[in-house]
Amino acid sequence: MVKFPSKLRIAPPGGAWAEIPGVRLTDVSDPFPAVKTDIAEIAGGVDIDLSTAMTGGIPVYKNRSPVVSCVVSRAWLWDQANAILAPLHGHERLVGLVGESWWWRGRISVSDPRQVGRGVLFSLTMDAFPYRLFGTGSRSVTPTTGGVGVQLPAVPVGGMPLVPVCSSSSVPVVLSRSGVSVPIPVGAPRPVYELAVMPGEGARTWTVKGDGGTLLVEWEEGRL
């Protein structure tokens, strides 16, 4: 019989992790996400899958749907259960299992709680990102007019494509590599898909040019 960690840890995006007191896990279901396909029929009887046309053949996945079943087993059952569940229902959260190094990111739906003996049973169902996340990374560089390098790490086969999120603190900068130039204006962080590192690719170094300021490059790491 598979044993799971007994407790949950939950965090708002960008916030701190916290265990949920008084809650024990009874079951965890986390099937692999379904594969996306977008088949186009080409004259001559040759069909192509457009979903992988821009990924170099790397599969594209739909969201995964983990379900975590739990029980609250304290004396003040309904009040405690409601205090735990109301802030979660419908909200995007990071959800992990205490003792495990990975977590899910997605929107939570809470099942109707039901009392069984001295416990209240409920389930958290997530519309979650396709990959289990296990880490974050960042690079911070000071651009120069002559150019300075910023390296993005390699992604192993089976890993999550690395899509950097870039922000420039005070002046616009330009990233360039192999004849490709990507301007990064000053403002809110944004994903830069031109910088993506696909599974099986080695580390990539981009040249950052600008007149000072700070370029911050952040990313998440994950696996199925």
C-alpha positions as CSV (number, residue, x, y, z in Angstrom):
1,M,0.0,0.0,0.0
2,V,1.4,3.4,-1.0
3,K,1.9,5.8,1.9
4,F,1.6,9.5,1.4
5,P,2.9,12.3,3.6
6,S,0.3,13.1,6.2
7,K,0.1,16.9,5.8
8,L,-0.4,19.6,3.2
9,R,1.6,22.7,2.6
10,I,0.0,25.6,0.7
11,A,1.3,29.0,-0.5
12,P,-0.1,31.9,-2.5
13,P,1.8,32.6,-5.7
14,G,5.0,34.4,-4.6
15,G,4.2,33.9,-0.9
16,A,5.5,31.7,1.9
17,W,4.6,28.1,2.5
18,A,2.5,27.1,5.5
19,E,1.2,23.7,6.7
20,I,-2.5,23.4,7.3
21,P,-3.0,22.4,11.0
22,G,-5.5,19.8,11.9
23,V,-5.7,18.3,8.4
24,R,-4.5,14.8,7.5
25,L,-4.3,13.3,4.0
26,T,-6.2,10.2,3.2
27,D,-5.5,9.8,-0.5
28,V,-3.7,11.5,-3.4
29,S,-4.6,11.0,-7.1
30,D,-2.4,12.7,-9.7
31,P,-2.7,11.2,-13.2
32,F,-0.4,12.3,-16.0
33,P,-1.8,15.2,-18.1
34,A,-3.4,14.4,-21.4
35,V,-1.4,15.2,-24.5
36,K,-2.6,18.0,-26.7
37,T,-2.8,17.4,-30.4
38,D,-3.9,19.7,-33.3
39,I,-3.9,17.6,-36.4
40,A,-3.9,19.3,-39.8
41,E,-4.7,17.3,-42.9
42,I,-2.3,18.1,-45.7
43,A,-2.9,17.3,-49.4
44,G,-1.4,14.0,-50.4
45,G,-2.4,12.2,-47.2
46,V,0.3,13.5,-44.9
47,D,-1.1,14.8,-41.6
48,I,1.0,17.0,-39.2
49,D,0.5,17.8,-35.6
50,L,0.5,21.6,-35.3
51,S,0.8,21.4,-31.5
52,T,4.4,20.4,-31.7
53,A,5.3,22.5,-34.8
54,M,6.8,25.3,-32.8
55,T,8.4,23.1,-30.1
56,G,10.8,21.0,-32.1
57,G,8.6,17.9,-31.6
58,I,8.3,18.3,-27.8
59,P,4.9,17.1,-26.6
60,V,2.4,19.7,-25.4
61,Y,0.2,18.8,-22.5
62,K,-3.2,19.9,-21.1
63,N,-3.5,20.9,-17.5
64,R,-3.3,18.1,-14.9
65,S,-6.0,17.4,-12.4
66,P,-4.6,16.2,-9.0
67,V,-7.1,15.4,-6.3
68,V,-6.1,15.5,-2.6
69,S,-8.5,13.9,-0.2
70,C,-8.3,15.0,3.5
71,V,-9.9,14.8,6.9
72,V,-10.2,17.4,9.6
73,S,-10.4,15.5,13.0
74,R,-10.6,18.1,15.7
75,A,-13.5,18.7,18.1
76,W,-14.5,22.1,16.5
77,L,-15.1,20.4,13.1
78,W,-17.3,22.6,11.0
79,D,-15.8,25.9,12.1
80,Q,-12.3,24.7,11.6
81,A,-13.0,23.1,8.3
82,N,-14.7,26.2,7.0
83,A,-11.9,28.4,8.1
84,I,-9.4,26.2,6.2
85,L,-11.5,25.7,3.0
86,A,-13.1,29.1,2.4
87,P,-9.9,30.9,1.5
88,L,-8.9,28.1,-0.9
89,H,-12.0,27.6,-3.0
90,G,-11.6,29.1,-6.4
91,H,-8.2,30.6,-5.7
92,E,-4.8,29.9,-7.4
93,R,-2.4,28.4,-5.0
94,L,0.8,26.4,-4.7
95,V,0.0,23.0,-3.1
96,G,2.6,20.5,-1.9
97,L,2.9,17.5,0.4
98,V,5.0,17.9,3.5
99,G,8.2,16.0,3.0
100,E,8.1,16.1,-0.9
101,S,10.3,18.5,-2.8
102,W,7.8,19.3,-5.6
103,W,4.4,21.1,-5.7
104,W,1.5,21.8,-8.0
105,R,0.4,25.3,-9.1
106,G,-3.2,25.9,-10.1
107,R,-6.7,26.9,-9.2
108,I,-8.4,24.9,-6.3
109,S,-12.0,23.6,-6.1
110,V,-13.1,22.3,-2.8
111,S,-15.6,19.5,-2.6
112,D,-18.6,19.7,-0.3
113,P,-17.4,18.7,3.2
114,R,-19.2,15.8,4.9
115,Q,-19.0,14.7,8.4
116,V,-18.1,11.0,9.2
117,G,-17.9,10.2,12.9
118,R,-15.7,12.9,14.5
119,G,-14.1,13.9,11.2
120,V,-14.9,16.1,8.3
121,L,-13.9,14.7,4.9
122,F,-13.2,16.9,1.9
123,S,-11.2,16.9,-1.3
124,L,-9.1,19.6,-3.1
125,T,-9.3,19.2,-6.9
126,M,-6.9,21.4,-8.9
127,D,-6.9,22.7,-12.4
128,A,-3.1,22.6,-12.3
129,F,-0.1,23.4,-14.5
130,P,0.9,20.3,-16.5
131,Y,4.2,19.9,-14.7
132,R,5.0,19.3,-11.1
133,L,7.2,22.1,-10.1
134,F,10.3,21.5,-8.0
135,G,12.3,24.7,-8.1
136,T,12.9,28.3,-9.2
137,G,15.9,30.0,-10.6
138,S,17.1,33.5,-11.3
139,R,19.9,35.5,-12.8
140,S,20.6,39.2,-12.2
141,V,23.0,41.1,-14.5
142,T,24.1,44.7,-15.0
143,P,23.9,45.4,-18.8
144,T,26.7,47.2,-20.5
145,T,26.9,48.9,-23.9
146,G,29.5,46.4,-24.9
147,G,27.4,43.4,-23.8
148,V,27.5,41.0,-20.9
149,G,26.5,37.3,-20.9
150,V,23.6,35.8,-19.0
151,Q,23.3,32.0,-19.1
152,L,20.2,29.9,-18.9
153,P,20.6,26.3,-17.6
154,A,20.1,23.2,-19.6
155,V,16.8,21.3,-19.4
156,P,17.0,17.5,-19.3
157,V,14.9,15.3,-21.5
158,G,11.5,14.9,-19.8
159,G,11.8,18.2,-18.0
160,M,9.6,21.3,-18.3
161,P,10.5,23.8,-21.0
162,L,12.3,26.7,-19.4
163,V,10.6,30.0,-20.2
164,P,12.4,33.0,-18.7
165,V,10.5,35.9,-17.2
166,C,12.5,39.1,-17.7
167,S,12.2,42.6,-16.2
168,S,14.5,45.6,-16.5
169,S,14.8,48.0,-13.6
170,S,15.4,51.4,-15.1
171,V,16.5,51.3,-18.7
172,P,15.6,49.2,-21.8
173,V,17.9,46.4,-22.7
174,V,18.4,44.1,-25.6
175,L,19.2,40.4,-25.4
176,S,20.8,38.8,-28.5
177,R,22.0,35.3,-29.5
178,S,22.8,33.8,-32.9
179,G,21.3,36.7,-34.8
180,V,18.1,36.9,-32.7
181,S,17.5,40.1,-30.8
182,V,14.9,40.6,-28.1
183,P,14.2,44.0,-26.6
184,I,13.2,44.2,-22.9
185,P,11.5,47.4,-22.1
186,V,11.3,48.8,-18.6
187,G,8.2,47.7,-16.8
188,A,6.4,44.6,-15.4
189,P,8.0,41.2,-15.7
190,R,7.0,39.3,-18.8
191,P,7.7,35.8,-20.3
192,V,10.1,35.9,-23.1
193,Y,9.4,32.9,-25.3
194,E,12.3,33.6,-27.7
195,L,14.6,32.7,-24.8
196,A,13.0,29.4,-24.0
197,V,15.2,26.3,-23.5
198,M,13.5,23.1,-24.6
199,P,14.0,19.7,-23.0
200,G,17.2,18.0,-24.2
201,E,18.9,21.3,-25.0
202,G,22.1,22.5,-23.4
203,A,22.7,25.7,-21.5
204,R,22.2,28.9,-23.5
205,T,24.1,32.1,-23.1
206,W,22.6,35.4,-24.3
207,T,24.3,38.8,-24.6
208,V,22.7,41.6,-22.7
209,K,23.3,45.2,-23.9
210,G,22.1,48.3,-22.2
211,D,23.3,51.5,-20.4
212,G,23.2,50.3,-16.8
213,G,20.3,49.3,-14.7
214,T,19.6,45.7,-13.8
215,L,18.1,42.9,-15.8
216,L,16.4,40.2,-13.7
217,V,15.7,36.8,-15.4
218,E,13.6,34.3,-13.4
219,W,12.1,30.9,-14.2
220,E,10.4,27.8,-12.8
221,E,11.7,24.2,-13.1
222,G,9.4,21.2,-13.3
223,R,8.9,17.6,-14.6
224,L,5.9,15.4,-15.3
